[in-house]
């Protein structure tokens, strides 16, 4: 059976003409369904760019990106947006909440765009699942950083995606809130059987994953099977 995520000889460059930079260089990897994978490496190594490619937010210049049998390389922007909305939940370091919308409205937004008639009921359920059942009608400015990231996670998991990707999800949080968010991500992964791909500079966080993939200068430098620290 093929892996849930397969990248074959992927190349990515960003920028134009003289300012164009070669970011990813011949990346090939496979991630199984239900696996938790940590992407680690120094700043500028290509971790976040790799995450964006496998989430369909950046299109590879060369190579093939297969997600659950679908070839992202052959999809147009509208197809990609539809595919992401159904199959991939994305959590960023910056929360990317709409400031003029309540927590409930922020979580319901992608469900409404997907035509889900139960968008608001689902949003309420997911906010309760991340411990914010009493914050439904609060705006982002009325929430702490940790609470805003929980809203972002609720929004990512609301469509029940097969894949959850997170780019430095604790980067804007203090240690206590960061630990709480990490525990929540791994709990949701277990409960829903999702595949988790996590970019982090925190090696103790990466060690909670089933596998750690190291990047350096746009190439895979190491694939480590860490001692499990209790996912």
C-alpha positions as protocol buffer text, in pm:
chain_id: "A"
residue {
  index: 1
  type: UNK
  ca { x: 0 y: 0 z: 0 }
}
residue {
  index: 2
  type: UNK
  ca { x: 144 y: 342 z: -93 }
}
residue {
  index: 3
  type: UNK
  ca { x: 228 y: 592 z: 179 }
}
residue {
  index: 4
  type: UNK
  ca { x: -23 y: 865 z: 261 }
}
residue {
  index: 5
  type: UNK
  ca { x: 233 y: 1134 z: 169 }
}
residue {
  index: 6
  type: UNK
  ca { x: 499 y: 1075 z: -99 }
}
residue {
  index: 7
  type: UNK
  ca { x: 743 y: 1328 z: -237 }
}
residue {
  index: 8
  type: UNK
  ca { x: 968 y: 1223 z: -524 }
}
residue {
  index: 9
  type: UNK
  ca { x: 1270 y: 1434 z: -627 }
}
residue {
  index: 10
  type: UNK
  ca { x: 1097 y: 1761 z: -536 }
}
residue {
  index: 11
  type: UNK
  ca { x: 1265 y: 2092 z: -623 }
}
residue {
  index: 12
  type: UNK
  ca { x: 1147 y: 2438 z: -523 }
}
residue {
  index: 13
  type: UNK
  ca { x: 1284 y: 2784 z: -600 }
}
residue {
  index: 14
  type: UNK
  ca { x: 1134 y: 3113 z: -483 }
}
residue {
  index: 15
  type: UNK
  ca { x: 1180 y: 3469 z: -606 }
}
residue {
  index: 16
  type: UNK
  ca { x: 1245 y: 3605 z: -954 }
}
residue {
  index: 17
  type: UNK
  ca { x: 1548 y: 3624 z: -1184 }
}
residue {
  index: 18
  type: UNK
  ca { x: 1862 y: 3734 z: -994 }
}
residue {
  index: 19
  type: UNK
  ca { x: 1679 y: 3715 z: -661 }
}
residue {
  index: 20
  type: UNK
  ca { x: 1561 y: 3357 z: -722 }
}
residue {
  index: 21
  type: UNK
  ca { x: 1674 y: 3118 z: -448 }
}
residue {
  index: 22
  type: UNK
  ca { x: 1689 y: 2739 z: -475 }
}
residue {
  index: 23
  type: UNK
  ca { x: 1506 y: 2626 z: -157 }
}
residue {
  index: 24
  type: UNK
  ca { x: 1441 y: 2250 z: -187 }
}
residue {
  index: 25
  type: UNK
  ca { x: 1684 y: 2022 z: -370 }
}
residue {
  index: 26
  type: UNK
  ca { x: 1583 y: 1671 z: -468 }
}
residue {
  index: 27
  type: UNK
  ca { x: 1358 y: 1595 z: -171 }
}
residue {
  index: 28
  type: UNK
  ca { x: 1218 y: 1241 z: -160 }
}
residue {
  index: 29
  type: UNK
  ca { x: 1031 y: 1105 z: 140 }
}
residue {
  index: 30
  type: UNK
  ca { x: 732 y: 895 z: 242 }
}
residue {
  index: 31
  type: UNK
  ca { x: 505 y: 939 z: 544 }
}
residue {
  index: 32
  type: UNK
  ca { x: 261 y: 668 z: 649 }
}
residue {
  index: 33
  type: UNK
  ca { x: -99 y: 720 z: 755 }
}
residue {
  index: 34
  type: UNK
  ca { x: -124 y: 789 z: 1128 }
}
residue {
  index: 35
  type: UNK
  ca { x: 245 y: 872 z: 1163 }
}
residue {
  index: 36
  type: UNK
  ca { x: 379 y: 1174 z: 1354 }
}
residue {
  index: 37
  type: UNK
  ca { x: 685 y: 1324 z: 1183 }
}
residue {
  index: 38
  type: UNK
  ca { x: 901 y: 1612 z: 1304 }
}
residue {
  index: 39
  type: UNK
  ca { x: 1090 y: 1829 z: 1052 }
}
residue {
  index: 40
  type: UNK
  ca { x: 1399 y: 1980 z: 1213 }
}
residue {
  index: 41
  type: UNK
  ca { x: 1703 y: 2175 z: 1100 }
}
residue {
  index: 42
  type: UNK
  ca { x: 1869 y: 2516 z: 1121 }
}
residue {
  index: 43
  type: UNK
  ca { x: 1697 y: 2835 z: 1013 }
}
residue {
  index: 44
  type: UNK
  ca { x: 1684 y: 2852 z: 633 }
}
residue {
  index: 45
  type: UNK
  ca { x: 1720 y: 2477 z: 587 }
}
residue {
  index: 46
  type: UNK
  ca { x: 1388 y: 2447 z: 403 }
}
residue {
  index: 47
  type: UNK
  ca { x: 1166 y: 2302 z: 679 }
}
residue {
  index: 48
  type: UNK
  ca { x: 875 y: 2541 z: 637 }
}
residue {
  index: 49
  type: UNK
  ca { x: 902 y: 2536 z: 257 }
}
residue {
  index: 50
  type: UNK
  ca { x: 882 y: 2157 z: 260 }
}
residue {
  index: 51
  type: UNK
  ca { x: 573 y: 2177 z: 480 }
}
residue {
  index: 52
  type: UNK
  ca { x: 414 y: 2429 z: 241 }
}
residue {
  index: 53
  type: UNK
  ca { x: 482 y: 2201 z: -57 }
}
residue {
  index: 54
  type: UNK
  ca { x: 329 y: 1892 z: 100 }
}
residue {
  index: 55
  type: UNK
  ca { x: 30 y: 2102 z: 214 }
}
residue {
  index: 56
  type: UNK
  ca { x: -22 y: 2232 z: -140 }
}
residue {
  index: 57
  type: UNK
  ca { x: 49 y: 2594 z: -44 }
}
residue {
  index: 58
  type: UNK
  ca { x: 359 y: 2609 z: -265 }
}
residue {
  index: 59
  type: UNK
  ca { x: 387 y: 2431 z: -599 }
}
residue {
  index: 60
  type: UNK
  ca { x: 705 y: 2236 z: -666 }
}
residue {
  index: 61
  type: UNK
  ca { x: 909 y: 2336 z: -973 }
}
residue {
  index: 62
  type: UNK
  ca { x: 1003 y: 1973 z: -1034 }
}
residue {
  index: 63
  type: UNK
  ca { x: 917 y: 1631 z: -897 }
}
residue {
  index: 64
  type: UNK
  ca { x: 594 y: 1481 z: -775 }
}
residue {
  index: 65
  type: UNK
  ca { x: 387 y: 1540 z: -460 }
}
residue {
  index: 66
  type: UNK
  ca { x: 135 y: 1263 z: -390 }
}
residue {
  index: 67
  type: UNK
  ca { x: -117 y: 1295 z: -105 }
}
residue {
  index: 68
  type: UNK
  ca { x: -340 y: 994 z: -49 }
}
residue {
  index: 69
  type: UNK
  ca { x: -304 y: 893 z: -415 }
}
residue {
  index: 70
  type: UNK
  ca { x: -375 y: 1243 z: -552 }
}
residue {
  index: 71
  type: UNK
  ca { x: -100 y: 1418 z: -751 }
}
residue {
  index: 72
  type: UNK
  ca { x: -82 y: 1779 z: -626 }
}
residue {
  index: 73
  type: UNK
  ca { x: 161 y: 1861 z: -906 }
}
residue {
  index: 74
  type: UNK
  ca { x: -122 y: 1824 z: -1161 }
}
residue {
  index: 75
  type: UNK
  ca { x: -382 y: 2034 z: -977 }
}
residue {
  index: 76
  type: UNK
  ca { x: -477 y: 2393 z: -1051 }
}
residue {
  index: 77
  type: UNK
  ca { x: -519 y: 2649 z: -774 }
}
residue {
  index: 78
  type: UNK
  ca { x: -894 y: 2590 z: -735 }
}
residue {
  index: 79
  type: UNK
  ca { x: -846 y: 2213 z: -719 }
}
residue {
  index: 80
  type: UNK
  ca { x: -568 y: 2253 z: -465 }
}
residue {
  index: 81
  type: UNK
  ca { x: -780 y: 2481 z: -245 }
}
residue {
  index: 82
  type: UNK
  ca { x: -1066 y: 2231 z: -251 }
}
residue {
  index: 83
  type: UNK
  ca { x: -832 y: 1940 z: -175 }
}
residue {
  index: 84
  type: UNK
  ca { x: -666 y: 2124 z: 115 }
}
residue {
  index: 85
  type: UNK
  ca { x: -1003 y: 2220 z: 258 }
}
residue {
  index: 86
  type: UNK
  ca { x: -1107 y: 1855 z: 277 }
}
residue {
  index: 87
  type: UNK
  ca { x: -785 y: 1667 z: 348 }
}
residue {
  index: 88
  type: UNK
  ca { x: -528 y: 1892 z: 518 }
}
residue {
  index: 89
  type: UNK
  ca { x: -553 y: 2097 z: 838 }
}
residue {
  index: 90
  type: UNK
  ca { x: -290 y: 2371 z: 875 }
}
residue {
  index: 91
  type: UNK
  ca { x: -167 y: 2542 z: 1194 }
}
residue {
  index: 92
  type: UNK
  ca { x: 80 y: 2830 z: 1168 }
}
residue {
  index: 93
  type: UNK
  ca { x: 306 y: 3002 z: 1419 }
}
residue {
  index: 94
  type: UNK
  ca { x: 101 y: 3319 z: 1366 }
}
residue {
  index: 95
  type: UNK
  ca { x: -261 y: 3236 z: 1436 }
}
residue {
  index: 96
  type: UNK
  ca { x: -409 y: 3394 z: 1119 }
}
residue {
  index: 97
  type: UNK
  ca { x: -749 y: 3454 z: 1278 }
}
residue {
  index: 98
  type: UNK
  ca { x: -989 y: 3707 z: 1127 }
}
residue {
  index: 99
  type: UNK
  ca { x: -994 y: 3987 z: 1390 }
}
residue {
  index: 100
  type: UNK
  ca { x: -1352 y: 4096 z: 1315 }
}
residue {
  index: 101
  type: UNK
  ca { x: -1490 y: 3743 z: 1363 }
}
residue {
  index: 102
  type: UNK
  ca { x: -1564 y: 3560 z: 1687 }
}
residue {
  index: 103
  type: UNK
  ca { x: -1394 y: 3231 z: 1770 }
}
residue {
  index: 104
  type: UNK
  ca { x: -1706 y: 3048 z: 1650 }
}
residue {
  index: 105
  type: UNK
  ca { x: -1715 y: 3242 z: 1323 }
}
residue {
  index: 106
  type: UNK
  ca { x: -1341 y: 3187 z: 1261 }
}
residue {
  index: 107
  type: UNK
  ca { x: -1376 y: 2811 z: 1297 }
}
residue {
  index: 108
  type: UNK
  ca { x: -1698 y: 2800 z: 1092 }
}
residue {
  index: 109
  type: UNK
  ca { x: -1554 y: 3006 z: 804 }
}
residue {
  index: 110
  type: UNK
  ca { x: -1373 y: 2728 z: 609 }
}
residue {
  index: 111
  type: UNK
  ca { x: -1671 y: 2496 z: 667 }
}
residue {
  index: 112
  type: UNK
  ca { x: -1908 y: 2756 z: 525 }
}
residue {
  index: 113
  type: UNK
  ca { x: -1681 y: 2803 z: 223 }
}
residue {
  index: 114
  type: UNK
  ca { x: -1693 y: 2426 z: 171 }
}
residue {
  index: 115
  type: UNK
  ca { x: -2073 y: 2439 z: 176 }
}
residue {
  index: 116
  type: UNK
  ca { x: -2119 y: 2253 z: 505 }
}
residue {
  index: 117
  type: UNK
  ca { x: -2473 y: 2316 z: 638 }
}
residue {
  index: 118
  type: UNK
  ca { x: -2359 y: 2228 z: 993 }
}
residue {
  index: 119
  type: UNK
  ca { x: -2071 y: 2479 z: 994 }
}
residue {
  index: 120
  type: UNK
  ca { x: -2162 y: 2659 z: 1317 }
}
residue {
  index: 121
  type: UNK
  ca { x: -2265 y: 2347 z: 1507 }
}
residue {
  index: 122
  type: UNK
  ca { x: -1937 y: 2184 z: 1404 }
}
residue {
  index: 123
  type: UNK
  ca { x: -1743 y: 2495 z: 1508 }
}
residue {
  index: 124
  type: UNK
  ca { x: -1899 y: 2486 z: 1853 }
}
residue {
  index: 125
  type: UNK
  ca { x: -1812 y: 2117 z: 1889 }
}
residue {
  index: 126
  type: UNK
  ca { x: -1450 y: 2169 z: 1788 }
}
residue {
  index: 127
  type: UNK
  ca { x: -1404 y: 2471 z: 2016 }
}
residue {
  index: 128
  type: UNK
  ca { x: -1535 y: 2261 z: 2303 }
}
residue {
  index: 129
  type: UNK
  ca { x: -1287 y: 1987 z: 2205 }
}
residue {
  index: 130
  type: UNK
  ca { x: -995 y: 2230 z: 2247 }
}
residue {
  index: 131
  type: UNK
  ca { x: -1125 y: 2363 z: 2578 }
}
residue {
  index: 132
  type: UNK
  ca { x: -1289 y: 2684 z: 2452 }
}
residue {
  index: 133
  type: UNK
  ca { x: -1656 y: 2599 z: 2481 }
}
residue {
  index: 134
  type: UNK
  ca { x: -1703 y: 2913 z: 2693 }
}
residue {
  index: 135
  type: UNK
  ca { x: -1523 y: 3142 z: 2443 }
}
residue {
  index: 136
  type: UNK
  ca { x: -1747 y: 3098 z: 2139 }
}
residue {
  index: 137
  type: UNK
  ca { x: -1840 y: 3464 z: 2108 }
}
residue {
  index: 138
  type: UNK
  ca { x: -1504 y: 3618 z: 2201 }
}
residue {
  index: 139
  type: UNK
  ca { x: -1301 y: 3802 z: 1936 }
}
residue {
  index: 140
  type: UNK
  ca { x: -928 y: 3727 z: 1889 }
}
residue {
  index: 141
  type: UNK
  ca { x: -827 y: 4046 z: 2073 }
}
residue {
  index: 142
  type: UNK
  ca { x: -1021 y: 3921 z: 2376 }
}
residue {
  index: 143
  type: UNK
  ca { x: -828 y: 3592 z: 2384 }
}
residue {
  index: 144
  type: UNK
  ca { x: -480 y: 3509 z: 2510 }
}
residue {
  index: 145
  type: UNK
  ca { x: -214 y: 3383 z: 2269 }
}
residue {
  index: 146
  type: UNK
  ca { x: -269 y: 3026 z: 2382 }
}
residue {
  index: 147
  type: UNK
  ca { x: -644 y: 3061 z: 2335 }
}
residue {
  index: 148
  type: UNK
  ca { x: -598 y: 3207 z: 1988 }
}
residue {
  index: 149
  type: UNK
  ca { x: -380 y: 2911 z: 1889 }
}
residue {
  index: 150
  type: UNK
  ca { x: -650 y: 2675 z: 2021 }
}
residue {
  index: 151
  type: UNK
  ca { x: -902 y: 2851 z: 1796 }
}
residue {
  index: 152
  type: UNK
  ca { x: -661 y: 2805 z: 1505 }
}
residue {
  index: 153
  type: UNK
  ca { x: -629 y: 2434 z: 1588 }
}
residue {
  index: 154
  type: UNK
  ca { x: -1008 y: 2398 z: 1612 }
}
residue {
  index: 155
  type: UNK
  ca { x: -1036 y: 2559 z: 1268 }
}
residue {
  index: 156
  type: UNK
  ca { x: -773 y: 2320 z: 1128 }
}
residue {
  index: 157
  type: UNK
  ca { x: -939 y: 2004 z: 1263 }
}
residue {
  index: 158
  type: UNK
  ca { x: -1302 y: 2103 z: 1198 }
}
residue {
  index: 159
  type: UNK
  ca { x: -1316 y: 1943 z: 848 }
}
residue {
  index: 160
  type: UNK
  ca { x: -1175 y: 1621 z: 1006 }
}
residue {
  index: 161
  type: UNK
  ca { x: -866 y: 1617 z: 781 }
}
residue {
  index: 162
  type: UNK
  ca { x: -650 y: 1308 z: 729 }
}
residue {
  index: 163
  type: UNK
  ca { x: -337 y: 1521 z: 764 }
}
residue {
  index: 164
  type: UNK
  ca { x: -255 y: 1791 z: 1019 }
}
residue {
  index: 165
  type: UNK
  ca { x: 50 y: 2009 z: 950 }
}
residue {
  index: 166
  type: UNK
  ca { x: 189 y: 2257 z: 1200 }
}
residue {
  index: 167
  type: UNK
  ca { x: 465 y: 2514 z: 1141 }
}
residue {
  index: 168
  type: UNK
  ca { x: 630 y: 2611 z: 1472 }
}
residue {
  index: 169
  type: UNK
  ca { x: 290 y: 2607 z: 1648 }
}
residue {
  index: 170
  type: UNK
  ca { x: 441 y: 2712 z: 1981 }
}
residue {
  index: 171
  type: UNK
  ca { x: 670 y: 2984 z: 1840 }
}
residue {
  index: 172
  type: UNK
  ca { x: 458 y: 3277 z: 1963 }
}
residue {
  index: 173
  type: UNK
  ca { x: 368 y: 3126 z: 2301 }
}
residue {
  index: 174
  type: UNK
  ca { x: 529 y: 3114 z: 2643 }
}
residue {
  index: 175
  type: UNK
  ca { x: 658 y: 2780 z: 2775 }
}
residue {
  index: 176
  type: UNK
  ca { x: 344 y: 2683 z: 2966 }
}
residue {
  index: 177
  type: UNK
  ca { x: 105 y: 2767 z: 2682 }
}
residue {
  index: 178
  type: UNK
  ca { x: 340 y: 2603 z: 2431 }
}
residue {
  index: 179
  type: UNK
  ca { x: 344 y: 2278 z: 2628 }
}
residue {
  index: 180
  type: UNK
  ca { x: -34 y: 2283 z: 2651 }
}
residue {
  index: 181
  type: UNK
  ca { x: -70 y: 2333 z: 2274 }
}
residue {
  index: 182
  type: UNK
  ca { x: 171 y: 2047 z: 2202 }
}
residue {
  index: 183
  type: UNK
  ca { x: -21 y: 1813 z: 2432 }
}
residue {
  index: 184
  type: UNK
  ca { x: -341 y: 1914 z: 2254 }
}
residue {
  index: 185
  type: UNK
  ca { x: -199 y: 1847 z: 1906 }
}
residue {
  index: 186
  type: UNK
  ca { x: -79 y: 1499 z: 1999 }
}
residue {
  index: 187
  type: UNK
  ca { x: -405 y: 1418 z: 2179 }
}
residue {
  index: 188
  type: UNK
  ca { x: -607 y: 1519 z: 1873 }
}
residue {
  index: 189
  type: UNK
  ca { x: -377 y: 1316 z: 1648 }
}
residue {
  index: 190
  type: UNK
  ca { x: -434 y: 1007 z: 1863 }
}
residue {
  index: 191
  type: UNK
  ca { x: -810 y: 1055 z: 1897 }
}
residue {
  index: 192
  type: UNK
  ca { x: -870 y: 1111 z: 1525 }
}
residue {
  index: 193
  type: UNK
  ca { x: -606 y: 885 z: 1374 }
}
residue {
  index: 194
  type: UNK
  ca { x: -463 y: 1178 z: 1178 }
}
residue {
  index: 195
  type: UNK
  ca { x: -115 y: 1205 z: 1033 }
}
residue {
  index: 196
  type: UNK
  ca { x: 85 y: 1487 z: 1195 }
}
residue {
  index: 197
  type: UNK
  ca { x: 374 y: 1669 z: 1026 }
}
residue {
  index: 198
  type: UNK
  ca { x: 538 y: 1921 z: 1255 }
}
residue {
  index: 199
  type: UNK
  ca { x: 808 y: 2182 z: 1188 }
}
residue {
  index: 200
  type: UNK
  ca { x: 994 y: 2268 z: 1507 }
}
residue {
  index: 201
  type: UNK
  ca { x: 1330 y: 2388 z: 1634 }
}
residue {
  index: 202
  type: UNK
  ca { x: 1255 y: 2224 z: 1970 }
}
residue {
  index: 203
  type: UNK
  ca { x: 1427 y: 1883 z: 1974 }
}
residue {
  index: 204
  type: UNK
  ca { x: 1236 y: 1769 z: 2282 }
}
residue {
  index: 205
  type: UNK
  ca { x: 912 y: 1832 z: 2091 }
}
residue {
  index: 206
  type: UNK
  ca { x: 1048 y: 1654 z: 1782 }
}
residue {
  index: 207
  type: UNK
  ca { x: 1137 y: 1355 z: 2003 }
}
residue {
  index: 208
  type: UNK
  ca { x: 766 y: 1304 z: 2074 }
}
residue {
  index: 209
  type: UNK
  ca { x: 716 y: 1218 z: 1707 }
}
residue {
  index: 210
  type: UNK
  ca { x: 747 y: 867 z: 1565 }
}
residue {
  index: 211
  type: UNK
  ca { x: 1023 y: 990 z: 1339 }
}
residue {
  index: 212
  type: UNK
  ca { x: 1238 y: 1299 z: 1292 }
}
residue {
  index: 213
  type: UNK
  ca { x: 1360 y: 1416 z: 951 }
}
residue {
  index: 214
  type: UNK
  ca { x: 1651 y: 1658 z: 949 }
}
residue {
  index: 215
  type: UNK
  ca { x: 1703 y: 1915 z: 674 }
}
residue {
  index: 216
  type: UNK
  ca { x: 2010 y: 2116 z: 585 }
}
residue {
  index: 217
  type: UNK
  ca { x: 2054 y: 2354 z: 290 }
}
residue {
  index: 218
  type: UNK
  ca { x: 1736 y: 2227 z: 124 }
}
residue {
  index: 219
  type: UNK
  ca { x: 1825 y: 1858 z: 141 }
}
residue {
  index: 220
  type: UNK
  ca { x: 1731 y: 1576 z: 376 }
}
residue {
  index: 221
  type: UNK
  ca { x: 2032 y: 1542 z: 604 }
}
residue {
  index: 222
  type: UNK
  ca { x: 1909 y: 1276 z: 845 }
}
residue {
  index: 223
  type: UNK
  ca { x: 1609 y: 1059 z: 917 }
}
residue {
  index: 224
  type: UNK
  ca { x: 1618 y: 959 z: 1282 }
}
residue {
  index: 225
  type: UNK
  ca { x: 1408 y: 710 z: 1476 }
}
residue {
  index: 226
  type: UNK
  ca { x: 1415 y: 880 z: 1819 }
}
residue {
  index: 227
  type: UNK
  ca { x: 1355 y: 711 z: 2149 }
}
residue {
  index: 228
  type: UNK
  ca { x: 985 y: 764 z: 2208 }
}
residue {
  index: 229
  type: UNK
  ca { x: 918 y: 1029 z: 2471 }
}
residue {
  index: 230
  type: UNK
  ca { x: 548 y: 949 z: 2495 }
}
residue {
  index: 231
  type: UNK
  ca { x: 340 y: 1094 z: 2214 }
}
